[in-house]
Amino acid sequence: MTPVTSRRRARRLAVDILYQADLTGTQTARVLSTWAQAERERPAFTIELAEGVAEYETEIDLLLEEHAEGWSVARMAALDRTILRVAVFELLHRPDVPTSVAISEAVQAAVELSTEDSGRFVNGILGRIARELPDQPGDPPI
C-alpha cells in the first residue's frame, strides 16, 4: 500500500469513527475503545485524526459556522459535517498535510461517500477557510 493510499484509508477510518460517535452521541474515545476491543483496523494516523477532531471540535465547529454561509453545523448532513471536521483539523493542526491535500481528500470523500452536491459544499467551505490561513511551504495559491 502506498503512503497516499494508506493515509486516504486512515482518513476514511477516522471519518467512520467520528461519524459513529456523532450519530450515536458517544464520545470519540469510547468509539475508539470499542473498535480496539473488536480488533478493528485503527492505524496511528486514524487515531491521531479522530482524537484531534474530538479535542478541537468546538474550535472546528465555530470555524465551520463562520464559513458555511447560511448553514449551521447542526443542520449539515452528519457525514458532510464529519468530513469537514477532519479536513479542518488537518488544515489547522497538521502542518505535515498540505492544504491542497486536505481539501482534495475531503472533497473526494464527500463525492464518494455522500453526494456530488456534498463535494461542492465541502469544497466551498474549505476553500473559504483555507484563504484565511497563513501559507504553508509547498502550497499553491488558492
C-alpha positions as CSV (number, residue, x, y, z in Angstrom):
1,M,0.0,0.0,0.0
2,T,1.4,3.4,-1.0
3,P,1.6,6.2,1.6
4,V,-1.1,8.2,-0.2
5,T,-3.4,5.2,-0.2
6,S,-2.7,4.4,3.5
7,R,-3.3,8.0,4.5
8,R,-6.5,8.0,2.5
9,R,-7.6,4.8,4.2
10,A,-6.7,6.2,7.6
11,R,-8.8,9.3,6.9
12,R,-11.8,7.2,5.8
13,L,-11.5,5.2,9.0
14,A,-11.3,8.4,11.1
15,V,-14.5,9.6,9.3
16,D,-16.1,6.2,10.2
17,I,-15.2,6.5,13.8
18,L,-16.2,10.2,14.1
19,Y,-19.5,9.6,12.2
20,Q,-20.3,6.7,14.5
21,A,-19.6,8.9,17.6
22,D,-21.7,11.7,16.1
23,L,-24.7,9.5,15.2
24,T,-24.8,7.6,18.5
25,G,-23.9,10.6,20.8
26,T,-20.9,8.6,22.1
27,Q,-17.6,10.1,22.9
28,T,-14.9,9.5,20.3
29,A,-12.6,7.9,22.9
30,R,-15.3,5.3,23.6
31,V,-15.8,4.5,19.9
32,L,-12.0,4.1,19.6
33,S,-12.0,1.8,22.6
34,T,-14.9,-0.3,21.1
35,W,-13.1,-0.6,17.8
36,A,-9.9,-1.7,19.7
37,Q,-11.8,-4.3,21.6
38,A,-13.4,-5.6,18.3
39,E,-9.9,-5.7,16.8
40,R,-10.9,-3.3,14.0
41,E,-8.3,-1.5,12.0
42,R,-7.1,1.7,13.6
43,P,-3.9,3.0,12.1
44,A,-2.0,5.6,14.1
45,F,-2.9,8.4,11.7
46,T,-6.6,7.4,12.1
47,I,-6.3,7.7,15.9
48,E,-4.5,11.0,15.6
49,L,-7.2,12.4,13.4
50,A,-10.1,11.1,15.5
51,E,-8.6,12.3,18.8
52,G,-7.6,15.6,17.3
53,V,-11.1,16.3,15.9
54,A,-12.6,15.4,19.3
55,E,-10.1,17.7,21.1
56,Y,-10.7,20.7,18.9
57,E,-14.3,20.1,17.9
58,T,-15.6,23.3,19.5
59,E,-13.0,25.4,17.6
60,I,-13.6,23.5,14.4
61,D,-17.4,23.9,14.6
62,L,-17.1,27.6,15.2
63,L,-14.9,28.0,12.1
64,L,-17.4,25.9,10.1
65,E,-20.3,28.0,11.3
66,E,-18.5,31.2,10.4
67,H,-17.7,29.9,6.8
68,A,-20.8,27.9,5.9
69,E,-22.8,30.8,4.8
70,G,-26.4,30.1,5.8
71,W,-25.7,26.7,7.3
72,S,-25.4,25.8,11.0
73,V,-23.2,22.8,11.8
74,A,-26.2,21.1,13.3
75,R,-28.1,21.4,10.0
76,M,-25.4,19.9,7.9
77,A,-25.7,16.3,6.9
78,A,-23.8,14.2,9.6
79,L,-21.5,12.7,7.0
80,D,-20.6,16.0,5.4
81,R,-20.1,17.6,8.9
82,T,-17.7,14.7,9.8
83,I,-15.7,15.0,6.6
84,L,-15.4,18.8,7.1
85,R,-14.3,18.4,10.7
86,V,-11.5,16.0,9.7
87,A,-10.3,18.4,6.9
88,V,-10.5,21.5,9.2
89,F,-8.5,19.7,11.8
90,E,-5.8,18.9,9.2
91,L,-5.8,22.5,7.9
92,L,-5.3,23.9,11.4
93,H,-3.3,21.3,13.3
94,R,-1.4,19.1,10.8
95,P,1.3,21.1,9.2
96,D,2.6,17.9,7.6
97,V,-0.6,17.8,5.4
98,P,-0.6,20.4,2.6
99,T,-3.7,22.5,2.4
100,S,-4.5,21.3,-1.1
101,V,-4.3,17.6,0.0
102,A,-6.6,18.2,3.0
103,I,-9.2,19.8,0.7
104,S,-8.8,17.4,-2.1
105,E,-9.2,14.3,0.2
106,A,-12.2,15.8,1.8
107,V,-13.9,16.6,-1.5
108,Q,-13.2,13.2,-2.8
109,A,-14.6,11.6,0.4
110,A,-17.7,13.7,0.1
111,V,-18.3,12.7,-3.5
112,E,-17.6,9.0,-2.9
113,L,-19.4,8.7,0.4
114,S,-22.1,11.3,0.2
115,T,-23.3,13.1,-2.9
116,E,-21.8,15.1,-5.7
117,D,-23.5,18.2,-4.2
118,S,-21.7,17.4,-1.0
119,G,-18.4,17.6,-2.8
120,R,-19.2,21.1,-4.0
121,F,-20.5,22.1,-0.5
122,V,-17.3,20.8,1.2
123,N,-15.0,22.4,-1.3
124,G,-16.7,25.8,-0.9
125,I,-16.5,25.8,2.9
126,L,-12.9,24.5,3.0
127,G,-11.8,27.0,0.2
128,R,-13.1,29.9,2.3
129,I,-11.4,28.7,5.4
130,A,-8.1,28.0,3.6
131,R,-8.0,31.5,2.1
132,E,-7.7,32.9,5.6
133,L,-4.9,30.5,6.7
134,P,-1.2,31.5,6.5
135,D,0.5,30.0,3.5
136,Q,2.4,26.8,4.1
137,P,5.6,25.9,2.2
138,G,4.8,24.0,-0.9
139,D,1.1,25.0,-1.0
140,P,-0.1,26.5,-4.3
141,P,-2.1,29.7,-4.1
142,I,-5.8,29.1,-3.6
